[in-house]
Each structure stands twice: as C-alpha cells, then as structure tokens.
Amino acid sequence: MFTVALIGPDGAGKTTVGQLLHDRLPAPVRYLYMGVSTDSSNVMLPTTRLVHKLKRMAGGKPDVAGPPDPNRVKVKPKGLVKRSISEVRAVFRLANRVTEEWYRQWLTWRYQRQGNIVLFDRHFFTDYFAYDIVDNGQPRTFTQRIHGFMLNHIYPKPDMIIYLDAPGAVLYARKGEGSIEALERRRLDYYQIGEYVNYFAAVDATQPLEKVVDEVTKLIWDFYQERKTNGKKSAGVKSKPPEAAGAPILACQEQGESAQ
C-alpha cells in the first residue's frame, strides 16, 4: 500500500483526525508515530527505552522536545574540553536518532507488505525540515548537515503529506504555547515542504472536526484510486501558502500537477 503523513503544529488535531480515519479508508490502517519525541512514540527500540528509563530514574526530563527553534542562535560551550564533550554527545544523539528513524521505517515497510495503509502522526522529514534540511540563515552543525542530507536524499518520504493548517492566532488560543509570530513562521515553513515532495495538500484545520476528517478522507481515497488506476505514479497535489502571515487558510489544491 502507501504511506500518509498527517503534519501540523500542536493544536492542529493530527492525532484526533488520525484516530477517526481508521474506519473510513479503503484498506486496513496501521498507525505509526513518526515525530521527534521518542517518549510519545507507540514503538521504540529496547535500547532507547532503557536509556530513557535510566534518564528518568536519574531525575532527567522526559524526551518530549523537538528540534530547537531554527531562528534561535545557540551559544557554543566555552573551552576546548566542553566543546569536545558537546560534540561527542551530538554524535551519540545523532546515532541514536538515526537508528530510531530507520527502525520505524523498517516497521513501515513491514506494514506496507502486509497490505496496510500506514498512517504517520508527524514525520521526521517535516519535523526537521526547517532545522536540519533547508538553509534558514543560521549555521548548521556537522551532525545537522549529515542528518539533513539523510532525510532529504536517502530516507523515504511519505507518499502523501497532508498538512492540517490554522493561523498562528488560532493555534495560540488553543494551546497557549510559543508566540503568534513564531507559529506563523512555522506555518510558512510547512508550506515550503511542498517544494520538496511529490504530494502535499493543506486542509483547513479551523473547520468543524467532521469536515476536516471528510476532506482528509477524500484526499486519501482519491490518491488510492489514482494508484489503483496508474500504479505507483500518482498525480501530484500542491497547496499554496497564505498570501500573508495570519491570512485565512487557502486550501487550494492544484489537481493534476505532475509529480516532481
């Protein structure tokens, strides 16, 4: 079958929409969390689980954070020893992150071979897009560049990316996290992802939940029918970003555009 990634900021309704899709799709569905927080994942390597357990026992914070704000300048440790320790830790974090990412991709292939549509809650490519993959005006570390290259050129991208979009003011009212300005910047980052993938569609997440689910369901059904007719090559869908930050969502999908 194929893979579908539901993406969007916290408060957009990804998990809720994903749960409601199960009985509406044309094939069995397997849910897989593909976000950056391993503590939020429904699958995890035993070694990672052990490390996190030891971390919690030692009083460490849960691993729930995503990549840092790409617009925030990170202060480098002072002194050769501190910098060396920081670099070694970065390499170990990268190794653990990449291992987890490929483990979940292996599960994806397994589910697909069993005839399932694999529904992703988030995706590594989109979560790290503005941080490790594209040039955001801030210098990237060596490990960031390696990770970004892998995600952009080696790691399989989802067959479909469906972005649940809402203005920053709406998201801030729902969650009260971050700032409206930061949420709007992230919103435009999401739309830029469409330039890097074959299928990207935006759905207005400010609509009633039932309507959001209906629109997402239709997109997936149409993709399924296209695949059934034309094999793996499916018509690309692109959604344009809002004309200005804070503008109402424009879920304008240009059907029939050829996949890149």
C-alpha positions as CSV (number, residue, x, y, z in Angstrom):
1,M,0.0,0.0,0.0
2,F,1.2,3.5,0.7
3,T,2.0,6.0,3.4
4,V,0.2,9.1,4.6
5,A,1.7,11.7,6.9
6,L,-0.5,14.0,8.9
7,I,1.5,17.0,9.8
8,G,0.9,20.3,11.5
9,P,1.7,22.2,14.7
10,D,0.5,21.2,18.2
11,G,-3.2,22.0,18.4
12,A,-4.0,21.3,14.8
13,G,-5.7,18.0,15.6
14,K,-3.4,15.5,14.0
15,T,-3.8,12.7,16.5
16,T,-7.6,13.1,16.7
17,V,-8.1,13.2,12.9
18,G,-5.8,10.1,12.6
19,Q,-7.9,8.1,15.1
20,L,-11.1,9.0,13.2
21,L,-9.7,7.9,9.8
22,H,-9.3,4.2,10.6
23,D,-12.8,3.1,9.6
24,R,-13.1,5.4,6.6
25,L,-10.1,4.3,4.4
26,P,-10.1,1.7,1.6
27,A,-7.7,-0.7,3.3
28,P,-6.5,-1.7,6.8
29,V,-4.6,1.1,8.5
30,R,-1.6,0.9,10.8
31,Y,-0.8,4.0,12.9
32,L,2.8,4.9,13.5
33,Y,4.1,7.9,15.4
34,M,7.0,9.4,13.3
35,G,7.7,12.5,15.3
36,V,10.8,13.6,17.1
37,S,9.7,12.7,20.6
38,T,10.5,9.1,21.2
39,D,8.6,9.3,24.6
40,S,5.5,10.0,22.6
41,S,6.0,7.1,20.2
42,N,4.0,3.9,20.1
43,V,7.1,2.0,19.2
44,M,10.7,2.3,20.4
45,L,13.9,0.3,20.3
46,P,14.6,-1.6,23.6
47,T,17.9,0.1,24.0
48,T,16.3,3.6,23.7
49,R,13.6,2.5,26.2
50,L,16.3,1.5,28.6
51,V,18.2,4.8,28.2
52,H,15.1,6.8,28.8
53,K,14.2,4.8,31.9
54,L,17.6,5.4,33.4
55,K,17.3,9.1,32.5
56,R,14.0,9.4,34.3
57,M,15.4,7.4,37.3
58,A,18.2,10.0,37.5
59,G,15.7,12.8,37.5
60,G,16.1,13.8,33.9
61,K,13.3,15.5,31.9
62,P,11.2,13.4,29.5
63,D,12.3,13.4,25.9
64,V,9.4,15.4,24.5
65,A,11.2,18.3,22.9
66,G,11.5,18.6,19.1
67,P,14.3,20.4,17.2
68,P,15.1,23.8,18.6
69,D,13.7,26.9,17.0
70,P,15.7,27.4,13.8
71,N,15.8,31.2,14.4
72,R,17.3,30.9,17.8
73,V,21.1,31.3,18.0
74,K,22.7,28.5,20.0
75,V,25.6,29.6,22.3
76,K,28.6,27.3,21.9
77,P,30.3,25.9,25.1
78,K,33.4,27.8,26.1
79,G,36.7,25.9,26.4
80,L,38.2,23.0,24.3
81,V,37.1,20.3,26.8
82,K,33.5,21.5,27.0
83,R,33.3,21.8,23.2
84,S,34.7,18.3,22.7
85,I,32.3,16.8,25.2
86,S,29.4,18.6,23.4
87,E,30.5,17.3,20.0
88,V,30.8,13.7,21.2
89,R,27.3,13.9,22.8
90,A,26.0,15.3,19.5
91,V,27.4,12.4,17.6
92,F,25.8,9.9,20.0
93,R,22.5,11.7,19.9
94,L,22.6,11.6,16.1
95,A,23.4,7.8,16.1
96,N,20.5,7.1,18.4
97,R,18.2,9.3,16.4
98,V,19.1,7.8,13.1
99,T,18.7,4.3,14.5
100,E,15.2,5.1,15.8
101,E,14.3,6.6,12.5
102,W,15.3,3.6,10.4
103,Y,13.7,1.2,12.9
104,R,10.4,2.9,12.4
105,Q,10.9,3.0,8.6
106,W,11.6,-0.8,8.7
107,L,8.2,-1.2,10.5
108,T,6.6,1.0,7.8
109,W,7.9,-1.4,5.1
110,R,6.7,-4.4,7.1
111,Y,3.2,-2.9,7.5
112,Q,3.0,-2.0,3.8
113,R,3.9,-5.5,2.7
114,Q,1.0,-6.7,4.8
115,G,-1.3,-4.6,2.7
116,N,-1.8,-1.7,5.1
117,I,-2.1,2.0,4.6
118,V,0.5,3.3,7.0
119,L,-0.8,6.5,8.7
120,F,2.0,8.6,10.2
121,D,1.4,11.1,13.0
122,R,4.0,13.7,12.1
123,H,7.2,12.7,10.1
124,F,10.9,13.2,10.7
125,F,11.4,14.9,7.3
126,T,8.8,17.6,8.2
127,D,9.8,18.0,11.8
128,Y,13.4,18.6,11.0
129,F,12.8,20.4,7.7
130,A,13.4,24.0,8.9
131,Y,16.2,22.9,11.3
132,D,18.4,20.3,9.5
133,I,17.4,20.3,5.9
134,V,17.0,23.9,4.5
135,D,19.2,26.9,4.9
136,N,17.4,29.1,7.4
137,G,20.2,31.7,7.7
138,Q,21.7,30.1,10.8
139,P,24.8,27.9,10.7
140,R,24.2,24.2,10.9
141,T,26.5,21.8,12.8
142,F,28.2,18.9,11.1
143,T,25.7,16.4,12.6
144,Q,22.8,18.6,11.5
145,R,24.1,18.6,7.9
146,I,24.5,14.8,8.0
147,H,21.1,14.3,9.4
148,G,19.5,16.8,6.9
149,F,21.2,15.1,3.9
150,M,20.0,11.7,5.0
151,L,16.4,12.8,5.5
152,N,16.3,14.7,2.2
153,H,18.1,12.3,-0.1
154,I,18.1,8.8,1.5
155,Y,15.3,8.4,4.0
156,P,12.0,7.6,2.2
157,K,9.5,10.4,2.2
158,P,5.8,9.8,2.7
159,D,3.7,9.1,-0.4
160,M,1.2,11.7,0.8
161,I,1.7,14.7,3.1
162,I,-1.4,16.3,4.4
163,Y,-0.9,19.4,6.4
164,L,-3.6,20.5,8.9
165,D,-3.3,24.2,8.8
166,A,-4.5,27.0,11.1
167,P,-3.4,30.6,11.6
168,G,-1.0,31.3,14.4
169,A,-3.6,33.2,16.4
170,V,-5.9,30.2,16.4
171,L,-3.2,27.8,17.5
172,Y,-2.0,30.1,20.2
173,A,-5.6,30.4,21.5
174,R,-5.9,26.5,21.6
175,K,-2.5,25.7,23.2
176,G,-1.1,28.9,24.6
177,E,2.4,27.9,23.6
178,G,5.1,29.8,21.8
179,S,4.1,33.1,20.1
180,I,1.8,34.0,17.3
181,E,4.8,35.3,15.3
182,A,6.7,32.0,15.8
183,L,3.7,30.0,14.8
184,E,3.2,32.0,11.6
185,R,6.9,31.4,10.7
186,R,6.4,27.7,11.3
187,R,3.3,27.8,9.2
188,L,5.2,29.1,6.2
189,D,7.9,26.5,6.8
190,Y,5.3,23.8,6.4
191,Y,4.1,25.2,3.1
192,Q,7.7,25.2,1.8
193,I,7.8,21.5,2.3
194,G,5.6,21.2,-0.7
195,E,8.5,22.1,-3.0
196,Y,10.4,19.0,-1.8
197,V,7.8,16.3,-2.1
198,N,5.5,14.8,-4.8
199,Y,2.3,15.2,-2.9
200,F,1.5,17.9,-0.4
201,A,-2.1,19.1,0.4
202,A,-3.3,21.5,3.0
203,V,-6.6,21.2,4.8
204,D,-8.2,24.0,6.9
205,A,-8.0,22.8,10.5
206,T,-10.2,25.6,11.7
207,Q,-13.3,23.9,10.3
208,P,-15.5,21.6,12.3
209,L,-13.7,18.3,13.1
210,E,-16.1,16.2,11.0
211,K,-15.5,18.4,7.9
212,V,-11.7,18.2,8.4
213,V,-11.9,14.4,8.6
214,D,-14.1,14.3,5.5
215,E,-11.6,16.3,3.5
216,V,-8.7,14.2,4.6
217,T,-10.6,11.0,3.8
218,K,-11.4,12.3,0.3
219,L,-7.8,13.1,-0.4
220,I,-6.7,9.7,0.6
221,W,-9.5,7.9,-1.3
222,D,-8.6,9.9,-4.5
223,F,-4.9,9.0,-4.1
224,Y,-5.9,5.3,-3.6
225,Q,-8.0,5.3,-6.8
226,E,-5.2,7.1,-8.7
227,R,-2.7,4.5,-7.6
228,K,-5.1,1.7,-8.5
229,T,-5.5,3.1,-12.0
230,N,-2.0,4.3,-12.8
231,G,0.2,2.2,-10.5
232,K,2.7,3.9,-8.3
233,K,2.7,7.1,-10.3
234,S,0.1,9.4,-8.8
235,A,-0.8,12.9,-9.8
236,G,0.9,15.4,-7.5
237,V,-1.1,17.9,-5.4
238,K,0.4,21.2,-4.2
239,S,-1.2,23.7,-1.9
240,K,-0.2,27.3,-2.0
241,P,0.7,29.2,1.2
242,P,-1.4,32.0,2.5
243,E,-0.7,35.3,0.8
244,A,0.4,36.8,4.1
245,A,1.1,35.5,7.5
246,G,-2.0,35.4,9.5
247,A,-4.3,35.3,6.5
248,P,-7.1,32.7,6.5
249,I,-6.1,29.3,5.2
250,L,-6.2,28.7,1.5
251,A,-6.7,25.0,1.0
252,C,-6.2,25.5,-2.7
253,Q,-5.1,22.2,-4.2
254,E,-3.9,22.2,-7.8
255,Q,-5.0,18.8,-9.0
256,G,-3.3,17.2,-12.0
257,E,0.1,18.7,-11.4
258,S,2.7,16.2,-12.4
259,A,4.8,14.7,-9.5
260,Q,8.2,16.1,-9.2
